[in-house]
Every structure is written in structure tokens, then in C-alpha cells.
Amino acid sequence: MERSARKLLITGVSGYVGRAVAPPAAAAFASVTGTYHRHAPAASPEGVTLTPAAIEEIPALIRALRPDVVLHTAAAWRTEEEARAVIVEGTRGIALACAETGVRLVHLSTDLVFDGERGPYAEDDPPAPVNFYGAAKAEAERIVAEVFSRADEGRPSTPFHSAQDGPALPRGAVIVRTSLVTCFDPPDPRTAPVLAALRGEAAAVTLFTDEYRCPVRTEDLAAALIELAQSDFAGVLHVAGPERLSRYELGLRIAAYYGLNPAAGIRPGLSSDSGMARPRDCSLRIDLARRVLRASLHPLPKP
Ligand SMILES: NC(=O)c1ccc[n+]([C@@H]2O[C@H](COP(=O)([O-])OP(=O)(O)OC[C@H]3O[C@@H](n4cnc5c(N)ncnc54)[C@H](OP(=O)(O)O)[C@@H]3O)[C@@H](O)[C@H]2O)c1
């Protein structure tokens, strides 16, 4: 990876994705600052300057620091109110500060902006979220697109678009929709409880056979985000894994990877019986990512 002379600000560097992206970011950028909120990392990731900042303080940080790029991963959604405050209003402030100061924005979004009725989804399929997390992320996407389209008014190039439609804007924003960010070893926060159940260290878990996603390897997502931070691609991009797997199939993969008996820790179940508003098939098409990214999107590791 080329090392750029530029400055990067990562929001949410204390989160799962933020922690994964910090090492490749430090290798790729001359200067990297990362924000945290409630969980101060025990040690600074090498090459990253840590800064405490609540979401509403980040716009001022952008104006003061004047990074070249902001990689926005911070999010919280324990309640609908929190999702609105952090995901919707937090992203609005960050997008406005970036657009005003000419800072490129790489905004991390989710496959859950879709309703799960017509997967696999392409970048230009219309979002139709079924839960408040997806709704907040979809609204944040709309805000980023609108703020950057407005900032580009009067420029000779076309407004917010994806690279397939024409030349990318020199600066601008990327909305990266990703899926379950997955690592078997060390286990990501969703893999860890499944592994604990498979090892008999926790009660067995029920995993849905009728709910599909395209899990992406954590290191592949991190590499793609750094590449996008350095590129001039503007628009929406799906960065997910190449396999469509049910939650249960994902559990079977974890068991196989560790050579554990799946029957000991995971049980198949039906999302449709759960009584929850959960999208059934949020698998993503990644044809565009394959065309525009040098970073590869691998299947999950096999034993
Ligand atoms: N992980 C996945 O499978 C997945 C899948 C699709 C999309 N995404 C998207 O990827 C992004 C990162 O997800 P993640 O799994 O890394 O989430 P995470 O582990 O929960 O991390 C969230 C980050 O946001 C920060 N944050 C939370 N509330 C904040 C506030 N009020 N002000 C400032 N910072 C705040 C947290 O800081 P503290 O911990 O220090 O409080 C943390 O650094 C999110 O935008 C999410 O929607 C994730």
C-alpha cells in the first residue's frame, strides 16, 4: 500500500471496525487521529493519536484539525433516540463540517438499509429499512448524499454518483454499505458467543436458517476502507463478502473452522418465528466493488 502524505481522522477508533482499520491506516497515512467516546483504548494503536470526542464535538475537531479525509465509523443504537442522536444528527454534523472544509468523507453504512425482500441488492436499489437502526443508517446516507451534492453545486462535474456513471469527484463522499464484519480468529463480537457455545462455555444459541447476509472478512473491509480513503471514488459502494450465508450456515462455518461439533452449541431456528421485524435477505451485490477496488473480497476462511 502506498503511504500518503495526508492526514486521516477516524471516528470511533475504539469500536470493532475502528480498531481493525487503525493499523492499515497508520501504514497508509502520514498522520492518523482516532476518536473514542466511552471506551478509552488501553493503549494507542501504533501511529494513531487518540482523542476523546462525543459525536457532537467531532465537527469542531474536523474544523480544527483539517484532515484530508474522515473515515466515519462511530455509531450507537441501543435505543431509537440514541440512533437518531448519534447516527442521524452525528452524521449530519460530520458531513456538513467535511463539505464546508473540503474534507473527503468515507461513511460506513450497512446492508440493513434494505428490507430483505429482494436481495441481492445493488448500489442503486432503494433503501427500505424495517427497523430503527436501518432507518437511522438510511437517513444518515441521505444526509451525506444531500450535503455533498449541495457542496458540489456549481462545480463542473456531476453531483453525487457512483463511478460507473462517469468521472468521480476529486473530493467528495463515499457511502460504504457493508455486512456482518467477521473474523473467526480472533473472534469478532458476534462470533465470540457462538464459539463460546460451541466450546460448551455458554448455553447453546439458536441461529436463523432463513436470514441471509454476506459476511465480510474484517481485514478485507479494513483494506477497502483505506483504499477508498485514498482514492477519488465518490458515491455508494457495497463492500461485502462473496458468499450469501444464513446465520446458521455462518455458525456451521465457525464450528468447522475450529473442528467443533455444531450440534453441541448451535440450534437451527426461524427468523420468521421470532416475532421480530428482521430483514430476511440483505445480501449485497459486489460487482462494482470488484471493478473499482484493488482490495480483494475473500470468502470466509475454511478449516
Ligand atoms: N460490525 C458490523 O458487523 C457492522 C456491519 C454493518 C455496518 N457496520 C457499521 O460499521 C460502523 C462501526 O461498527 P462497529 O461494529 O465498529 O461498532 P462498535 O464496535 O459499536 O463501535 C462504535 C464506535 O462508535 C463510538 N461511539 C458510540 N457512541 C458515540 C458517541 N455518542 N459519540 C462518539 N462516538 C461514539 C464508540 O466509541 P466508545 O466505544 O469509545 O464509546 C465506538 O468507537 C457502524 O457505523 C456500523 O453501523 C458494522
PDBQT file of the ligand as one rigid body, heavy atoms in Angstrom, charges set to zero:
ROOT
HETATM    1  N1  LIG A 401     -19.747  -4.626  12.937  1.00  0.00    +0.000 N 
HETATM    2  C1  LIG A 401     -20.554  -4.966  11.935  1.00  0.00    +0.000 C 
HETATM    3  O1  LIG A 401     -20.796  -6.160  11.657  1.00  0.00    +0.000 OA
HETATM    4  C2  LIG A 401     -21.159  -3.891  11.066  1.00  0.00    +0.000 A 
HETATM    5  C3  LIG A 401     -21.963  -4.284   9.972  1.00  0.00    +0.000 A 
HETATM    6  C4  LIG A 401     -22.502  -3.303   9.135  1.00  0.00    +0.000 A 
HETATM    7  C5  LIG A 401     -22.227  -1.958   9.398  1.00  0.00    +0.000 A 
HETATM    8  N2  LIG A 401     -21.479  -1.603  10.461  1.00  0.00    +0.000 N 
HETATM    9  C6  LIG A 401     -21.228  -0.174  10.714  1.00  0.00    +0.000 C 
HETATM   10  O2  LIG A 401     -19.859  -0.022  10.969  1.00  0.00    +0.000 OA
HETATM   11  C7  LIG A 401     -19.634   1.021  11.898  1.00  0.00    +0.000 C 
HETATM   12  C8  LIG A 401     -18.734   0.521  13.017  1.00  0.00    +0.000 C 
HETATM   13  O3  LIG A 401     -19.365  -0.568  13.659  1.00  0.00    +0.000 OA
HETATM   14  P1  LIG A 401     -18.651  -1.301  14.876  1.00  0.00    +0.000 P 
HETATM   15  O4  LIG A 401     -19.097  -2.711  14.852  1.00  0.00    +0.000 OA
HETATM   16  O5  LIG A 401     -17.198  -0.972  14.895  1.00  0.00    +0.000 OA
HETATM   17  O6  LIG A 401     -19.388  -0.582  16.099  1.00  0.00    +0.000 OA
HETATM   18  P2  LIG A 401     -18.892  -0.535  17.620  1.00  0.00    +0.000 P 
HETATM   19  O7  LIG A 401     -17.898  -1.601  17.899  1.00  0.00    +0.000 OA
HETATM   20  O8  LIG A 401     -20.129  -0.484  18.448  1.00  0.00    +0.000 OA
HETATM   21  O9  LIG A 401     -18.139   0.866  17.730  1.00  0.00    +0.000 OA
HETATM   22  C9  LIG A 401     -18.861   2.068  17.703  1.00  0.00    +0.000 C 
HETATM   23  C10 LIG A 401     -17.905   3.225  17.856  1.00  0.00    +0.000 C 
HETATM   24  O10 LIG A 401     -18.679   4.435  17.894  1.00  0.00    +0.000 OA
HETATM   25  C11 LIG A 401     -18.281   5.186  19.043  1.00  0.00    +0.000 C 
HETATM   26  N3  LIG A 401     -19.425   5.933  19.576  1.00  0.00    +0.000 N 
HETATM   27  C12 LIG A 401     -20.577   5.406  20.051  1.00  0.00    +0.000 A 
HETATM   28  N4  LIG A 401     -21.377   6.403  20.510  1.00  0.00    +0.000 NA
HETATM   29  C13 LIG A 401     -20.700   7.556  20.333  1.00  0.00    +0.000 A 
HETATM   30  C14 LIG A 401     -20.986   8.916  20.627  1.00  0.00    +0.000 A 
HETATM   31  N5  LIG A 401     -22.132   9.292  21.206  1.00  0.00    +0.000 N 
HETATM   32  N6  LIG A 401     -20.061   9.850  20.315  1.00  0.00    +0.000 NA
HETATM   33  C15 LIG A 401     -18.880   9.479  19.718  1.00  0.00    +0.000 A 
HETATM   34  N7  LIG A 401     -18.553   8.214  19.425  1.00  0.00    +0.000 NA
HETATM   35  C16 LIG A 401     -19.455   7.259  19.731  1.00  0.00    +0.000 A 
HETATM   36  C17 LIG A 401     -17.812   4.161  20.051  1.00  0.00    +0.000 C 
HETATM   37  O11 LIG A 401     -16.964   4.790  20.998  1.00  0.00    +0.000 OA
HETATM   38  P3  LIG A 401     -16.774   4.181  22.501  1.00  0.00    +0.000 P 
HETATM   39  O12 LIG A 401     -16.804   2.687  22.374  1.00  0.00    +0.000 OA
HETATM   40  O13 LIG A 401     -15.428   4.714  22.927  1.00  0.00    +0.000 OA
HETATM   41  O14 LIG A 401     -17.900   4.706  23.328  1.00  0.00    +0.000 OA
HETATM   42  C18 LIG A 401     -17.064   3.191  19.135  1.00  0.00    +0.000 C 
HETATM   43  O15 LIG A 401     -15.775   3.679  18.873  1.00  0.00    +0.000 OA
HETATM   44  C19 LIG A 401     -21.012   1.498  12.340  1.00  0.00    +0.000 C 
HETATM   45  O16 LIG A 401     -21.310   2.665  11.628  1.00  0.00    +0.000 OA
HETATM   46  C20 LIG A 401     -21.943   0.369  11.933  1.00  0.00    +0.000 C 
HETATM   47  O17 LIG A 401     -23.219   0.877  11.621  1.00  0.00    +0.000 OA
HETATM   48  C21 LIG A 401     -20.931  -2.538  11.305  1.00  0.00    +0.000 A 
ENDROOT
TORSDOF 0
